[in-house]
Amino acid sequence: MAATRTDLKPVLVFDSGIGGLTVLREARVLMPERGFVYVADDAGFPYGAWEEGPLKSRILDLMAELIETYEPEAVIVACNTAFTLAGADLRARFPDMRFVGTVPAIKPAAERTRSGLVSVLATPGTVKRAYTRDLIQSFAGQCHVRLVGSQNLAGMAEAYIRGESISDELVLSEIMPCFVEMDGRRTDIVVLACTHYPFLANIFRRLAPWPVDWLDPAEAIARQARRLVPPALDAEHPEQYDFAVFTSGNPDFSTRRLMQGFGLRTC
């Protein structure tokens, strides 16, 4: 009988906060033999308010430390703001590492829309990024795409998933710019271009002035990770991984409890 492998390297999932848990949840389903290291740069949260130069330097320096420490098989950058800013630089600086990026799902939105009116709900950093504009030009030239940058929704999502209450009125004020009526047509797809936002999707659906497709890219990101990291059929899930690291070094009790709910111990 062949020996069962227990030496598989982990997959590292990186986000500015806890939004990447939406991607981790899907990746674990598709990659059951892999252990995961979840890294939340909560000391730098929220990324959307940073200037580009300092944020890019922070991401590159932090990633160098993480790759050296954990030697992952692949890195999922589960943050639109981080990857649209630093994705090319990450791949150039670490050419031997497999990176799975997160970018606004503009192409699938353009393929699915019937009205031709698509909105992209993102952080201010993702909205202003040239990468996002290039995606629209390349894949959604026949659509009317509205970019909506929210200063507050990522923080609201962090609070909500930790069990805090959030105001319907405040959430509605953040999402209302996504809803466009033009020449008898209405927005029918809203791209959730921040991995935090799917945590609020049920609230969005309840408050929306009309039904739309809230496009969550988490499953597609997980599928790409699975393609880059082929299954190891002779492997056993390693016990030494499946933990979360917070760059602040001081996650509070509700955050630790949340990590436990996702099957992660907190280091």
DAFENUR-V642862 format. One record per run of one state. SS is the DSSP state (alpha for helix, beta for strand, coil for the rest). FROM is the first residue (numbers start at 1). LEN is the number of residues. If there is no record, write none. Layout:
((SS & FROM & LEN) (SS & FROM & LEN))
This chain:
((coil & 1 & 4) (beta & 5 & 1) (coil & 6 & 5) (beta & 11 & 5) (coil & 16 & 5) (alpha & 21 & 10) (coil & 31 & 5) (beta & 36 & 5) (coil & 41 & 6) (alpha & 47 & 3) (coil & 50 & 2) (alpha & 52 & 19) (coil & 71 & 3) (beta & 74 & 4) (coil & 78 & 2) (alpha & 80 & 14) (coil & 94 & 4) (beta & 98 & 3) (coil & 101 & 5) (alpha & 106 & 7) (coil & 113 & 4) (beta & 117 & 6) (coil & 123 & 1) (alpha & 124 & 4) (coil & 128 & 2) (alpha & 130 & 10) (coil & 140 & 4) (beta & 144 & 6) (coil & 150 & 3) (alpha & 153 & 9) (coil & 162 & 6) (alpha & 168 & 11) (coil & 179 & 2) (beta & 181 & 2) (coil & 183 & 2) (beta & 185 & 2) (coil & 187 & 2) (beta & 189 & 5) (coil & 194 & 3) (alpha & 197 & 11) (coil & 208 & 5) (beta & 213 & 3) (coil & 216 & 2) (alpha & 218 & 11) (coil & 229 & 6) (beta & 235 & 1) (coil & 236 & 7) (beta & 243 & 4) (coil & 247 & 6) (alpha & 253 & 9) (coil & 262 & 3) (beta & 265 & 2) (coil & 267 & 1))
